[in-house]
């Protein structure tokens, strides 16, 4: 009973945290043999230099590796490797099934005209097997998810895609909060 209540509580917290995120949800874009995520976000009245510095601070705090950065070009490129879990809510109970995977990807942030565009590309997923890790690109996972031959393979691939989209959805929502204008923390006329 306690586990059920905790599961419901965590599900509600997860639901409301995603409901509070900005409306710029992420969607997979398939172009030829590549699959990536891209979105343009309007940052009202924030100059490119400030977007650059706030994005740089945000990714540094997340321990992303910076590969390129030019404020004059308005461009940042980062790489990262993240260990994720397919299950949307993991409490740590013995009955919870752990389905880990590792994902590597690059994120490019371009800034221009009080806007920034992020592009999440070069996505490689590593799934553990008995003999080692199985390496698949996001495009290969997409092909498995749209495969009409095996419903089990479709469901499994779709779970990985959904899990990754959930992760990058929360990541880009945090990036949006880090870049948008910050309100004053305190008022001197209190």
C-alpha positions in Angstrom: 0.0 0.0 0.0 2.8 2.4 0.9 4.6 1.7 -2.4 1.3 2.4 -4.3 0.9 5.7 -2.5 4.5 6.7 -3.2 4.1 5.7 -6.9 1.0 7.9 -7.2 2.7 10.8 -5.4 5.8 10.6 -7.7 3.6 10.3 -10.8 1.6 13.5 -9.7 4.9 15.4 -9.1 6.2 14.3 -12.5 3.0 15.3 -14.2 2.8 18.7 -12.6 6.5 19.4 -13.2 6.0 18.7 -17.0 2.8 20.7 -17.0 4.7 23.8 -15.6 7.3 23.6 -18.4 7.1 25.9 -21.4 5.0 24.9 -24.4 8.1 24.2 -26.5 7.9 20.4 -26.4 10.5 18.4 -28.3 9.7 16.4 -31.3 11.8 14.0 -33.3 12.7 15.3 -36.8 13.8 12.7 -39.3 15.7 13.9 -42.3 17.2 11.3 -44.6 19.4 9.0 -42.5 19.5 11.3 -39.5 17.2 12.0 -36.6 17.5 15.1 -34.4 15.5 17.5 -32.3 15.4 21.2 -33.0 13.4 24.2 -31.7 13.6 28.0 -32.0 12.8 29.9 -28.8 12.1 33.6 -28.6 13.9 35.3 -25.7 12.2 38.6 -25.3 14.5 41.6 -25.0 17.5 39.6 -24.1 20.6 40.4 -26.1 22.6 37.6 -27.7 25.6 38.2 -25.4 23.4 37.6 -22.3 21.8 34.5 -23.9 25.4 33.3 -24.6 26.6 33.8 -21.1 23.5 32.3 -19.4 23.5 29.2 -21.7 27.2 28.8 -21.1 26.7 28.9 -17.3 23.7 26.5 -17.5 25.6 23.8 -19.4 28.7 24.3 -17.3 26.6 23.6 -14.2 25.2 20.5 -15.9 28.8 19.2 -16.6 28.4 19.2 -20.3 31.7 19.3 -22.3 32.0 22.5 -24.4 33.5 21.8 -27.8 33.0 25.2 -29.4 31.9 28.7 -28.3 32.0 32.0 -30.1 30.1 34.9 -28.8 30.7 36.9 -32.0 29.1 34.1 -34.0 26.5 33.5 -31.3 27.1 29.7 -31.3 27.8 27.1 -28.6 28.3 23.4 -29.1 28.4 20.9 -26.2 28.7 17.1 -25.9 27.5 14.9 -23.1 27.0 11.3 -22.0 24.0 10.6 -19.7 22.9 7.4 -17.9 19.1 7.2 -18.1 16.4 4.8 -17.1 13.5 3.8 -19.4 11.0 3.6 -16.5 9.4 7.0 -16.0 9.1 6.7 -12.3 11.7 4.7 -10.4 11.3 4.6 -6.6 14.1 2.2 -5.8 11.9 -0.5 -4.5 13.0 -4.2 -5.1 9.9 -4.7 -7.3 10.8 -1.9 -9.6 12.4 -3.0 -12.9 15.5 -1.1 -13.8 16.0 -0.6 -17.5 19.1 1.5 -17.8 20.7 2.9 -21.0 23.4 5.4 -21.8 23.0 8.1 -24.4 25.6 10.4 -26.0 24.5 13.5 -27.9 25.6 16.9 -29.0 23.6 20.1 -28.4 24.2 23.2 -30.5 22.8 26.6 -29.4 22.6 29.3 -32.0 21.7 32.9 -30.9 20.4 35.6 -33.2 17.8 38.4 -33.1 16.8 37.9 -29.4 16.1 34.2 -30.2 18.1 31.0 -29.7 17.8 27.7 -31.5 18.9 24.5 -29.9 19.6 21.4 -32.0 20.1 18.0 -30.3 21.9 15.8 -32.8 24.4 12.9 -33.1 22.3 10.9 -30.7 23.8 7.4 -29.9 22.1 5.0 -27.5 23.9 2.2 -25.7 21.7 -0.5 -24.3 23.2 -3.2 -22.0 23.1 -6.8 -23.2 24.5 -10.1 -21.8 27.6 -9.7 -24.1 28.2 -5.9 -23.8 26.5 -2.8 -25.0 24.4 -2.6 -28.1 25.0 0.7 -30.0 22.1 2.3 -32.0 21.7 5.8 -33.4 18.4 7.6 -32.8 17.5 7.1 -36.5 17.9 3.3 -36.0 15.7 3.5 -32.9 13.2 5.4 -34.9 13.2 2.8 -37.6 12.6 0.1 -35.0 9.8 2.1 -33.5 8.1 2.4 -36.8 8.8 -1.2 -37.8 5.6 -3.1 -38.8 6.9 -6.6 -38.2 7.2 -6.9 -34.5 5.1 -5.1 -31.9 7.4 -6.0 -29.1 10.4 -4.4 -30.9 8.2 -1.4 -31.7 7.1 -1.0 -28.0 10.7 -1.4 -26.8 12.1 1.2 -29.2 9.3 3.6 -28.5 9.9 3.4 -24.7 13.6 4.4 -25.3 12.5 7.3 -27.5 9.9 8.5 -25.0 12.3 8.3 -22.2 15.0 10.3 -24.0 12.4 12.9 -25.1 11.3 13.2 -21.5 14.9 13.9 -20.4 15.6 16.5 -23.1 12.2 18.0 -22.5 13.1 18.7 -18.9 16.6 19.8 -20.0 15.3 22.4 -22.5 12.7 23.6 -20.0 15.5 24.2 -17.5 17.5 26.0 -20.2 14.6 28.2 -21.0 14.3 29.1 -17.3 18.0 29.8 -17.1 18.0 32.1 -20.1 14.7 34.1 -19.6 14.9 37.4 -17.6 15.4 36.8 -14.0 13.1 38.7 -11.6 14.5 40.4 -8.5 15.0 38.0 -5.6 14.4 40.7 -3.0 12.9 44.2 -2.9 14.9 46.9 -1.1 11.7 48.7 -0.2 10.4 45.8 1.8 
